[in-house]
Amino acid sequence: MQIDVSEGGAMFQKAILEFSVKKVLGLGCSLSFWYHIYDMDTHAISDLKVKIVRGSSDKTLLSISKSNTNEWEKATVFIGNQPKGYKLQFVSQRPFMGHSDIKLDDILFNNCGLDDIPPASDQLSCDFEKDTCSWYHDYTANLLWDRNKFEFGDNPEVTGYHMVIKAERNQNISSAARLVSFPQSAHEGLCVSFWYHIFGNNIGSLKFITRHPGEEETVVWVRSGTQGNKWRFADLTFQSDKPMQFIIEAVLGGTQGSISIDDIVVSRVSSGSCPAERECTFQGSLCGLQSFGGLGWSRVKGSVLPANAPGPEADHTLGTDQGYYLSSELWSLAAGSKVSVMTADMGPTAAGGECLMFWYHMEGLGDGEINIYVQTNESSAELVRVWNRQGDQGSHWRHGRILLHSPNHQFKVIFEAVAGPEPKGNIAIDDLTVLNDACPPQGFCDFEMDFCGWVNSPPVETGLHWDWLSGSSLGNSFIPRRDHSLDSRFGHFAFFTNTKPNEMARLESELMDSVEKACLELWHYSSDWVVDYPSNFILTVLINENDSLQPLWSTHGFLNSSWILGRVDYMASGLHQIVIEATCPESNCGSISLDDIHIMKDISCSDLIPTTTAPPPTTPAPPSAMDCTFEQGLCTWVPEVGADVNWTLRNGLNIDHPWHGAQYDHTVGNNQGFFLLLNGSGSEDGEKAFISTPILEFFSEFCVEFWFYMSGPTVSSLDLLIQTKSSDLLVWTRDGTQDRKWTKSQVNIKNNDIKKLLFSAYRNKSSEGFIAVDDITVKGGVCQNHDVCGFDVDWCNYENDVSHVGRWSRTKAKNTNPDHTYRTEHGFYMNVLLSNSTTPKVAQLLTYELPAAAEMCVRFWYQVPAAPSNTLAVHLFWSGELHEKLWESSSSMSLTWEMAEVTVWAPAKFHVVFKGFDVPGMTSTVKIDDISITKGACSPRGSCDFESGHCSWVNRPIEGGHDWVLSSGGITGPSTDHTIQTSDGVFLLSSAQHLDHSSRAQVVSEWILPQGTTSCLSFWSYMQSESGALQLKIHSGQVEEDLRFNINTSANEWTRFSRTLTMNSKPFRLLIEAETKPTGYIAIDDISISPGLCQVNESTPEFVGCSFETDTCGWHDTSNGQLKWIRDNGTLDGGQGLQNRKSWYMTVKEMRAEYESPAVLLSPLMQQASAECTGHFYYNMHAQEMGALKVFLQYGPGTPTLLWWGSGHHGDEWHGVEVMLGRVPHDFRVRFEARTSGPGHIAIDNISFTNCTLSEPQSSCPENMFTCKNQACVELSRVCDFSDDCGDWSDESHCEEKGVTERCSFENGLCFWANNMANVPVVKWTLHTGQEGWPDLGPPRDHTKNSAAGHYLNPSQKNDHVSEILSRTLLPSTNCTVRFFYYSLSDGNLTVRSRTQRSGADDFSLENKK
C-alpha cells in the first residue's frame, strides 16, 4: 500500500488506512508491518501513526516520525485482548512544505487467536524496569495497571519502576486492573514471590489468582485495606498436574490510596521444596504445611462447615465465609486426640530472633488446648513448647505471637490442637506471618500497620467498631489531622464517633500473663465543634480477669486539638485482658481517637519521666503578675542579695556610646522607653548581676518570653535560671556579641517545685559592651514561636517521611551536647534515630507545606559526626517527587553547631526535606536545630554586606580575644560603611581600644561548595595606621589552613582585596582574623564569593542602555540553570507578537526543569547614580503558567534590591515601564530575572536611563540652591533629606547647623516618635525592612538606604483601623517645616496634624494624602 501524493490535496491533509476488528483477540496479540518513507526534501519530517479507534475516541499505539528510511523497516505494535468493536488505523499527515512517499507492506496479526501463546511467555520474573516481561494487561478489565517510577520506602530490593493503580474520587470503586500470564507447567512445583504496597485510608484489595484451563478462577492470596506505608513481601508455592495461569488483580475498593506490586520472582522447584512461606492466608494452599505425627488440620471455609459444627463462620483474612483458614475439627475427635501440622524448614533466624505472628479462634471448648512447639534440625532435637492457650476464648479471632530464636540451625514450627472432654468445640488458625525482627511487646500498638493484637469487641446491643484512620483521611471534620506516633498526616490511629446516645466502642487486648505491677500508657485526642471544653466522650480503661470486668481509669478528655497522655497503674494475678471503652451519653458527640498504647510491665507510672511535651493551650494566656515592660519600674523583679553589681533601668536618651547600651527599647521602640541594662567593665573578673521574681502563679508548664540585646567586642554572658529548694538550674544562656537589634527568646519550663526565675549577667575587667533585657512575660502553657523552630515544644508541624525506614527524632539535649536554641541540656533538637540495622537507613524530615513561586531563605543549625556516609542534605519535595539536592554538608566533622542557609523555590506548593542517614556502627547521628524560613533569597554563600546582620558569618571564640561587632559609622570605627557609604550603613568591626594590649578576633563563614574549580574572593577593609594586622585563612575539609593571606594596608580608607581561589571543587570555609592594637581598629565590609576568576571591575561613567540591534551592549547572561537570556529577532518560537517584530530583543525561552534557577541578565558595571536616576524598558510577557519578570538593583554582595516586578500573562504585546533607581553611592548593576515553567515567552527591549548623572561642579550656584563642597549645585529642598545629592555627602552633614533638627531615618528604632497608646483599639506603626515587609506589609526598599535592608515605618494593614504616631513635644515655631517620604499602594488616608492638647481636640491638619 502506498500514499498517492499525485492527488495533491491541502497542506496537512491526512491519509487513513483502517481495519475493523469485530471479535476479542488473544491476550498476546500484536500487529507487525514493514514500511518505507522517502521525501525529496530531506528537512521535511513524515509522520506515520497506528491508532485504535472506538466510536469518537482514538488512542495512538505507535508513532513514527522520520524524513527518510534507507530501506524497508519493520515495526510491531501491541494490541492485546481489547474488547471487540474497534478499528485499527494507519494514519499519515502530509508534511508542511514536503513531498513524502510512504509505503506499507506485509501487515500481519501475530498470536491473536484465543489459544495462541507468544514466544518467551514464561518470563514471569520481572522487576518492571524495562517493560512488563511476560505479564499482559487484561484489556477487558475496566482499569489498567500503570508502570510508574515513584519512590516507596527504603527496601533495597525495590527500586525504580513498579506497577501501580491509584484511587481517585471520580472513579468507580469496583474498577479492577489485572495482569495475566499464559498457562505455566507446575508439575514440579513453582515458587512465586513478590513485593506489594497497599496504602491509603480508603483503598481496596490485591489478589493473586490462579486458573486452570476450562476451570473457574481461584483466589489463593489476598490483602485488603491499607497495610501501612511500607513495602511487604509475599511468597507462594504451587504444584499441579495441570497447566496454571496466574492473575494479579487490584480492586480500587475506595477513593483514596494506591496499590503497587514489584519484583516478581517465579522459579521452578529444582530440588526439595520452595522456601517456607513467610505469609500464609490459606486462601490457595496449605503454604507448605504438612501433617505431623498422625491426624492433620483441614483447610476449610465457613460456608462449607457442617450444620451446627463449632468454628468461625468467617476467616480472619477476608472476614467472610468464603475465606479459608486451618481448622482442627476437634468436635469429631475423642478426648485427648491430637491434631498437628508442621511447617517446612525455616531459618536460621537473625541473632535477635524473628517474630511469628498468627491469629487463632477457640470457641465452645471445655478443656481443649492449642500448643505450639519448635524443633531444630539438630539430631535428636526435642520438641520445645513455646506457646499455649486453654479453654474457651470467645467468638473472636485473637492475636498470638512467638519469638523464634535459632540463629545456628534450621527449625520447624508445629501447631498442635488437643481435644478435651465435652464440649469439644473447635480450634482454628489463620494468617501466619514471620517478621524479620523481634516481636513487639504485648499490648503495644502504634496503629501504623493495623490494630496489632487489639480486637474490636463491642456490646451487641449498642456497639460500634473503632475505625483505623490516618490524618489524611477524608469525610469527617473531627478526624485528627496528625497522628501521635509520627506526628504526620500519614500516621494511623484508632477513631470512634457516635450518632446516637450511649453507643459504645470497645477494644480488647490479647491475653496476657500475670504481672505484679504494670503501667498502661495511651494518647487520646478529642474533637467537637467547640474548643477548650471537656469532651462529652467518656474514655474508660478496664481489666478483664477471671471473666470479671473492673474499671481502672476514666477521663472525659479535653477539646484542645492536641494529643493528651493518659496513664494508669494496674496488677493482675493471672491471665487477663485490658479493655478500652469509649461512649457518650448524648448523640453526635464529635470524636475520640487513640494512639500509642503501651503496656510496660514491672514498672509503675510514677517511675516514668515524661518524654513528650504536654499539649499546648489553645486560648491566649492572661497577663501574669510576673510580666514586666520596665516602663514603670521593676514590677515584681528585685535584685538578688549578694550580687556583685545591680542591673539598672535605662533608656536610649542616656546612652552616649553604641557599646554602652541600646539606643531604643523594645516596648515602645524609641529612645525614651526603659529596659534592664548591665554595661561597662567590672572591677573584678566574673562580676555578676542577679534579678529575680518569685513564682506568683502556679502553672504545671509555662513559657518565659523576653527580649535581649547584647553588643560589644568583649561581652560576657546572660543566663536564665530557675531556682528550686535545692539548687539553681541553668535553662538558657548566651555569650558574646549578638545581632545588632532586640532579639526574642522563649523558654519552655515545667514546674517541678520552682521557687524563682532569675536573670544573671556577667562582666569582666576587660569587658566592653552591654547586656540588655526587656519585655519579660510569663504565660501558662507551652511557648508558641512561629519565627524559628527550635523543637523545644513540639515538631513545629514538621513530620517524618514515613516512606523511608529511617526516622528523625525529637531528642532532649545533654550537658555534654547542648541544643542550639537554649544552649543548655534543657533544650531539644532533632537527630536521626539510631537503630540496630546492619545497613544504612535514610531518614527524611519534611517541613510544613510552603507556597509556590516565592523565593525563601531556609536557615538552620546542624552537627555532623565524623563519618564519610554521615551527611546531611537539603532537598525539595513537590508534586509527589523528591527533587535534586540543593545543599549538602561537608565531609568535615562539626563538633559545634554550624549554620547554613539555602535559597528555595518551586513552581508548586512544596516541602523542604532534611535528609540524613542512620549509619550502622555509629554512636551519634546528624542533628539539626533552629530552622527558620523567611521571605526572599538568602545572600550568596559566604557573601555579606552586613546590612541585615551577620548573614552566615559567625564569631569564633578565642581565649583572651574579642568579637567582631556589627557597627555603623560614628564614634567607633569608620565614619561610613562601604556598601551605602553612609553613617547608617553597617560593617564588621574589630576594636581593642578598651584594652591595654593587642587582641585577636576571628569570624568564620559557613561551608561553601564552589560552583567551579575557581572562585573569586573579594572584600573591603578599613585599617587605621598602626591598627594591627588582618589575616585571611581558608579551610578545606579537615585541613585547618590550606591558604593564608596577610593584609597590612593602613590607608585610613576602604580598600578592596581580591584573590582568585582554586579549590578543586572541595567545600571550603573562610576565616578572617584581626589582631588589633589598642591604638586603632580594623573594619571589613562587602565580602563577596563568586564563581570564576577575579576580574578588574572597571566601571563605565555611562549609563548603558541597549536596543540589542547589533549586540548586547555589554549586558550579559549569568544564569546558573537551564533558563537563559538570548538575543533574538523573532526567528525562534515565541508567540505571534514577537514573530512580527523585526528588530532584536532579549528573550527567555520556554523551559521545563525540576528546579529551575531564574534566567539572569546583568548590565555592565556602572558608576554611582543620582537620586533622580530612572530606568526605562519595554517588556513582552506571554506566559500562560508561572511567568515572572523582576528588575533588581545590585550593588555589593548582599541580596539585590527589588525595583519592579510583573507576573502572569500580560498579553502578547509590548509594554513600557519606568523604574526609579534612586541614589546609588557607588558602582552598581541592574539585574533582570525571569522565570517561566510553561508555554510562552518573556522578552525585554530598549533599555535606557535618564537623569542618572550627578550634578557637575559649577563656578557658582544660584542663591536658591545649596553649594556642595565639590562645587556642585543642589536644590535647597534636597538638603538633609537622607540622600547624597552632592556626591560628597556635604548636603547631608551638619544638618542641625543648617536648621534641620529632629531627624529620624528609623534605622535605630523610632527615635523620639512614639505610638499613641491612648487610641482604642491600640493599633501601632511598626518597623520593617523591605526584605521582610514586601509584599504584604510595605515596599521592597526604604528611602534612607535605597535598599531591601533599610528600615521604614508602616501602619496597621487592617481595614478601618487608625494607627497614630506622635513626635515628642516641640518648641513653638512660626516657620516649621515637616518633611517625610511616603509610599502607598492602598486606598487609605495619611494625615499629618499638629497637636497642642493631649486629647487632640484642637488638631490642625497640615497634610492629607490619599
Disulfide bonds with the S-S distance in Angstrom:
Cys29-Cys112 1.93
Cys126-Cys133 2.15
Cys191-Cys274 1.84
Cys280-Cys287 1.87
Cys355-Cys439 2.04
Cys445-Cys452 2.20
Cys519-Cys605 2.00
Cys584-Cys589 1.81
Cys628-Cys635 2.05
Cys703-Cys783 2.14
Cys789-Cys796 2.02
Cys857-Cys938 1.97
Cys944-Cys951 2.07
Cys1016-Cys1094 2.07
Cys1106-Cys1113 1.96
Cys1173-Cys1252 1.98
Cys1261-Cys1273 2.00
Cys1268-Cys1286 1.94
Cys1280-Cys1295 2.14
Cys1304-Cys1311 2.05
